[in-house]
Amino acid sequence: MQEFQPTLSIFYSCMRKGLFWILYGFLKKILLADPAGQYADMVFFRPSEAKSSSDLILGFYLNTFVIYLDFSSYADIARGSAKLFGYDLPMNFRAPFLADSVFAYLLRWNRTLGIFLKERFYSLIRYSKMPVALILGIFCSFYFLWLRISWVNLIFGGVLFVALVLEYKFPFHNFNTKFSKPIRILISFHIWVFLWMVVRFNDWRRIESYFYKIRESGPDIFESGSIIHIFIIFGIVLLSQFLEKRYRKVFL
């Protein structure tokens, strides 16, 4: 009977961890992603229904959170389902909003794709005599083709290219002051907020119209409760990412 105990122990461990990730993914999808997604869709695709610029700004941030919550919840469910059968899938979406650079965000967002790109492209920067800008341009073109071919995604690749070149030429992570890391996190986060907005609209005229609507409505963000909602949602997402980062080894 003792020879079956290790097998039972492994079975119960896989069941516990698998069910945890499945439940966690469903709760993230149902309680956070779907409600936030409904509001973001209303603001993005029917901006005339927005009461003020604060609602539009809230939708601007919510879009990024919705994309993260949707993808990460599906990944959690898939990870948990695989764990039930004893398989370990790579840990993607490893707290990307805590990344202090654009490239670190990529690595945290899609771990498997990020490692592939890092090994295939960033190793060229270290060992190749090719110009850095050319290598990063190929890198961004790969991401551009991975999304879909359109002029708007070309803008996505262009912004990503400029951000990566600036990061390489000016390594801000070398400045280890008290506030340097939070500032880097905020800069990286807002770059990706804009990039995910480009992906969501996939139409430059709609992007221009959206920002024009914000300017036309007036700067009333501090006169309504939307700024509070932004901080609450941002806090919930950051707290969940911090807890995942701290305790993920327990449930992997």
C-alpha positions as CSV (number, residue, x, y, z in Angstrom):
1,M,0.0,0.0,0.0
2,Q,2.9,2.3,0.7
3,E,4.0,2.2,-3.0
4,F,0.7,3.9,-4.0
5,Q,1.1,6.8,-1.5
6,P,3.5,8.9,-3.6
7,T,1.2,8.5,-6.6
8,L,-1.9,9.5,-4.6
9,S,0.1,12.5,-3.2
10,I,1.0,13.6,-6.7
11,F,-2.6,13.1,-7.8
12,Y,-4.1,15.2,-5.0
13,S,-1.4,17.9,-5.6
14,C,-2.3,18.1,-9.3
15,M,-6.0,18.2,-8.5
16,R,-5.6,21.0,-5.9
17,K,-3.4,23.2,-8.0
18,G,-5.5,22.5,-11.2
19,L,-8.8,23.3,-9.6
20,F,-7.3,26.4,-8.0
21,W,-6.2,27.9,-11.4
22,I,-9.5,26.9,-13.1
23,L,-11.6,28.6,-10.3
24,Y,-9.2,31.6,-10.3
25,G,-9.5,32.0,-14.0
26,F,-13.3,31.8,-14.0
27,L,-13.6,34.3,-11.2
28,K,-11.3,36.7,-12.9
29,K,-13.3,36.4,-16.1
30,I,-16.8,36.7,-14.5
31,L,-16.2,39.2,-11.8
32,L,-13.7,41.5,-13.4
33,A,-13.2,41.0,-17.2
34,D,-16.8,40.8,-18.3
35,P,-18.2,43.8,-16.4
36,A,-15.2,46.0,-17.3
37,G,-15.4,44.8,-20.9
38,Q,-19.0,45.9,-21.2
39,Y,-18.2,49.4,-20.0
40,A,-15.1,49.6,-22.2
41,D,-17.1,48.5,-25.3
42,M,-19.7,51.1,-24.6
43,V,-17.1,53.9,-24.3
44,F,-15.0,52.8,-27.2
45,F,-17.6,52.0,-29.8
46,R,-20.3,54.4,-28.6
47,P,-18.4,57.4,-27.3
48,S,-21.3,59.7,-27.8
49,E,-23.0,57.9,-24.9
50,A,-20.2,58.9,-22.6
51,K,-21.3,61.6,-20.1
52,S,-17.9,63.3,-19.8
53,S,-14.3,63.1,-20.7
54,S,-13.7,61.2,-17.4
55,D,-15.7,58.3,-18.8
56,L,-13.6,58.3,-21.9
57,I,-10.4,58.4,-19.9
58,L,-11.7,55.5,-17.7
59,G,-12.4,53.5,-20.9
60,F,-8.9,54.3,-22.1
61,Y,-7.4,52.5,-19.1
62,L,-10.1,49.9,-18.8
63,N,-9.3,48.6,-22.3
64,T,-5.8,47.6,-21.2
65,F,-7.1,45.9,-18.1
66,V,-9.8,44.1,-20.1
67,I,-7.3,42.7,-22.6
68,Y,-5.1,41.5,-19.7
69,L,-7.9,40.0,-17.7
70,D,-9.4,38.2,-20.7
71,F,-6.2,36.7,-21.9
72,S,-4.9,35.9,-18.4
73,S,-8.1,34.3,-17.3
74,Y,-8.2,32.0,-20.3
75,A,-4.5,31.2,-19.7
76,D,-5.3,30.4,-16.0
77,I,-8.1,28.0,-17.0
78,A,-5.9,26.3,-19.6
79,R,-3.1,26.0,-17.0
80,G,-5.4,24.5,-14.5
81,S,-7.0,22.1,-17.0
82,A,-3.5,20.9,-18.0
83,K,-2.5,20.5,-14.4
84,L,-5.4,18.1,-13.7
85,F,-3.7,15.7,-16.2
86,G,-0.3,16.3,-14.7
87,Y,1.1,18.7,-17.3
88,D,2.7,22.0,-16.5
89,L,2.2,24.8,-18.9
90,P,4.5,27.9,-19.0
91,M,3.5,30.7,-16.7
92,N,2.4,33.6,-18.9
93,F,1.1,37.0,-17.8
94,R,3.5,37.2,-14.9
95,A,2.5,40.6,-13.5
96,P,3.1,42.6,-16.7
97,F,1.9,45.9,-15.1
98,L,4.8,45.7,-12.7
99,A,7.3,45.7,-15.5
100,D,9.7,48.6,-15.5
101,S,10.5,48.6,-19.2
102,V,8.6,47.9,-22.5
103,F,10.6,44.8,-23.2
104,A,10.2,43.4,-19.7
105,Y,6.4,43.9,-20.2
106,L,6.7,41.7,-23.3
107,L,8.5,39.0,-21.4
108,R,6.0,39.0,-18.6
109,W,3.0,39.2,-21.0
110,N,3.8,36.1,-23.1
111,R,6.6,34.2,-21.5
112,T,7.0,31.6,-24.2
113,L,6.9,34.1,-27.1
114,G,9.0,36.5,-25.1
115,I,11.8,34.0,-24.5
116,F,11.7,33.0,-28.2
117,L,12.1,36.6,-29.3
118,K,14.8,37.3,-26.6
119,E,16.8,34.3,-27.7
120,R,16.4,35.0,-31.5
121,F,16.6,38.8,-31.6
122,Y,18.2,40.2,-28.5
123,S,21.0,37.7,-28.6
124,L,21.8,39.2,-32.0
125,I,22.3,42.6,-30.4
126,R,25.0,41.1,-28.1
127,Y,26.8,38.9,-30.6
128,S,26.0,40.4,-34.1
129,K,27.6,43.3,-35.9
130,M,24.3,44.3,-37.3
131,P,23.0,47.7,-36.3
132,V,20.8,47.7,-33.2
133,A,18.1,49.6,-34.9
134,L,17.9,47.1,-37.7
135,I,17.6,44.1,-35.3
136,L,14.9,45.9,-33.3
137,G,13.1,46.8,-36.5
138,I,13.0,43.2,-37.5
139,F,11.8,42.4,-34.0
140,C,8.9,44.9,-34.2
141,S,8.0,43.7,-37.7
142,F,7.6,40.2,-36.3
143,Y,5.2,41.6,-33.7
144,F,3.4,43.6,-36.4
145,L,2.9,40.5,-38.5
146,W,1.9,38.5,-35.4
147,L,-1.1,40.9,-34.9
148,R,-2.4,41.4,-38.4
149,I,-1.4,43.5,-41.4
150,S,-2.8,47.0,-41.3
151,W,-1.6,50.5,-41.3
152,V,-2.7,51.0,-37.6
153,N,-0.7,48.0,-36.5
154,L,2.2,49.5,-38.5
155,I,1.9,52.4,-36.1
156,F,1.9,49.9,-33.2
157,G,5.2,48.4,-34.5
158,G,6.6,51.9,-35.0
159,V,5.9,53.0,-31.4
160,L,7.2,49.8,-30.1
161,F,10.4,50.2,-32.2
162,V,11.0,53.7,-30.9
163,A,10.4,52.7,-27.3
164,L,12.8,49.7,-27.5
165,V,15.5,51.8,-29.2
166,L,15.2,54.5,-26.5
167,E,15.4,51.8,-23.8
168,Y,18.5,50.3,-25.4
169,K,20.3,53.7,-26.0
170,F,19.3,55.1,-22.6
171,P,19.2,52.3,-20.0
172,F,17.1,54.0,-17.4
173,H,17.2,50.9,-15.2
174,N,20.8,51.9,-14.3
175,F,19.5,54.8,-12.2
176,N,18.6,53.1,-8.9
177,T,17.1,56.0,-7.1
178,K,14.1,55.8,-4.7
179,F,11.5,56.8,-7.2
180,S,13.2,55.6,-10.4
181,K,11.5,52.2,-10.6
182,P,7.9,53.5,-10.0
183,I,8.5,56.1,-12.7
184,R,9.7,53.5,-15.1
185,I,6.7,51.3,-14.3
186,L,4.3,54.2,-15.0
187,I,6.0,55.1,-18.3
188,S,6.0,51.5,-19.5
189,F,2.4,51.1,-18.5
190,H,1.2,54.2,-20.4
191,I,3.1,53.2,-23.5
192,W,1.3,49.9,-23.5
193,V,-2.1,51.5,-22.7
194,F,-1.7,53.5,-25.9
195,L,-0.5,50.4,-27.9
196,W,-3.4,48.3,-26.8
197,M,-5.8,51.1,-27.7
198,V,-4.3,51.0,-31.2
199,V,-4.9,47.3,-31.4
200,R,-8.5,47.6,-30.1
201,F,-9.5,50.3,-32.6
202,N,-7.5,49.2,-35.6
203,D,-8.6,52.5,-37.2
204,W,-6.6,55.7,-36.9
205,R,-9.6,57.9,-37.6
206,R,-11.4,56.4,-34.7
207,I,-8.4,57.0,-32.5
208,E,-8.3,60.6,-33.5
209,S,-12.0,61.0,-32.9
210,Y,-11.7,59.4,-29.5
211,F,-9.0,61.9,-28.3
212,Y,-10.9,64.7,-29.9
213,K,-14.0,63.7,-27.9
214,I,-11.9,63.8,-24.7
215,R,-10.6,67.3,-25.5
216,E,-14.1,68.5,-26.6
217,S,-15.7,67.3,-23.3
218,G,-13.3,69.3,-21.2
219,P,-11.0,68.3,-18.3
220,D,-13.6,67.2,-15.8
221,I,-11.9,64.0,-14.6
222,F,-11.4,65.3,-11.1
223,E,-15.1,66.5,-10.9
224,S,-16.6,63.0,-11.1
225,G,-16.1,59.6,-9.5
226,S,-14.4,58.1,-12.6
227,I,-10.9,58.9,-11.2
228,I,-11.8,56.9,-8.1
229,H,-12.9,54.0,-10.3
230,I,-9.6,54.2,-12.2
231,F,-7.6,53.9,-9.0
232,I,-9.8,51.2,-7.6
233,I,-9.5,49.0,-10.7
234,F,-5.8,49.7,-11.0
235,G,-5.4,48.8,-7.4
236,I,-7.3,45.5,-7.7
237,V,-5.2,44.5,-10.8
238,L,-1.9,45.5,-9.1
239,L,-2.9,43.6,-5.9
240,S,-3.8,40.5,-7.8
241,Q,-0.5,40.7,-9.7
242,F,1.5,41.2,-6.5
243,L,-0.2,38.2,-4.9
244,E,0.3,36.0,-8.0
245,K,4.0,37.0,-8.1
246,R,4.4,36.3,-4.4
247,Y,2.4,33.0,-4.1
248,R,2.5,31.5,-7.6
249,K,5.1,28.9,-6.6
250,V,2.6,27.4,-4.1
251,F,0.1,26.7,-6.9
252,L,2.4,25.9,-9.8
